[in-house]
Amino acid sequence: MAFSPCGSAYAEENPFGPIHVAANRSQYTGRGCPVQIVYTATINFAMPHPKGLAFNYHWERSDGAKTPVQVVKPPANQRSMVVRDTWRLGAPGKHYDASVTLFVNSGNTHLNEGSPSVSVTCK
């Protein structure tokens, strides 16, 4: 049986616009450890996004830890969504370069965006 490229299946369009991930600080040096770092991501949507759009996301940290997968169904008129991950880390005498990556998935679209690295030195 020959393969026909004219089937009824089609590739789903990417429902996302740019994704940006930032941290609330670029570095920390001091005795007040553990220190809290808040990573914030803005997920923009291509407008109009597909009716009934659902997607999932999770964060992966540079130490290998992963957050649970969150499933989201944004309203039809929502242009963007802000999500956050908070990380407390640090012990006396230790140095860390902490970063996270946000993974966003919908249908055949699989995106990821990394944060800047945060330098943490605990005295």
N, C-alpha and C positions, 0 to 999 in steps of 0.2 A: 504494500500500500504506500503510495507516494504522499509526502508531506505537502500540504497546501498552505502557503503563507496568507491566504485570504480567509482564514477562519473567523469566528465571531469573537474570539478572545482579543483583548486589547491591553496595552500597557497602561497602568494607572498613572495619571499625571502626579507629579510631586506637589503635595498640598502645602508645602512649607516654603517660606521665604528664608531670609537670613536668620541664623541662630547666633547669638552672642553670649559669651560666658565671661563674667568678671568676678573679682574677689574684693572684699571690703578693705583689704590691706595688701601691700606688696611685700612687706617684711615686718619682722618683730624680733627685737633683741631685748632680753630682760629676765627678771626673776619671777615674773607673774605667770608662771606656767602651771597647768596647761592654758593655752591661749585659744580663743575662739576665732575661727575664720568662717565667714559667710560667703558662699559662692552663689551668685545670682545669674540666672540665664533668662534671656528674652527669646522666646520662640515666636517668630513671625509667621503668619499664614499667607499663602497666595490667595488673593481675593478674586472672585468669590471662591471659597473652598468647597469641595464636594459636599453635597447634601449627606447628612449623617456621618460626617467625618469622625472617626475615632482613631486615637493613636496612643502609644504607650511610651514611657520614658523611664530611665533609671540613671543613676550616677555611679561612676566607678572612680575610686580614689587611687592616688599614686601608691598607696600601701597595699593595694589589691582588694580592699573592701568594696562591696557593692551594696547599694540601697535596694529595697524592694521595688519591683516594677509598679508604676502607677499608670492607670488607664484613664484617659481623658476624652470627653466628648464636647468640644467647644461649640457654643451657639453659632448659627450661620453668619452672624454679623461681627463676630469677634475677630479682630485683626492681629492680636498678639496675646501671649500668655507669659507671665513671669513665674518661674519656679526657683526654689532655693534649696541649698544643702548646707547644713551647718556642721562643722568639724572642729572638735576640741582635741588639741594634741600638744604634746610637749612634756618633757621631764628634765630635771636639773642636769646640766652638763651635756645635753644632746642638741644636735642640729638636724633640721628637717628641710627639705624642699618639697612642699606640699602642693599638689595640683589635683584637679578632678577633670573627668571627661563626662559630658552629658550625651547619652545615647537616646535617639528619638526614632521611633519605628511606626510606619503605617503602611499596610499592604506590602508592596514591593519596594517601598522607600525606606532606606536605613541610613540615617545620618548620625554623625557624632561631631562634637565640638569641644575642644579642650580649653581649660582656663589658663591664665597666666600662672606661673609657679610662684608660691609665696615662701620666702626664706624665713625660717623660724629658728632662732638660736636662744636656748634656755640656759641661763647662768646658774 
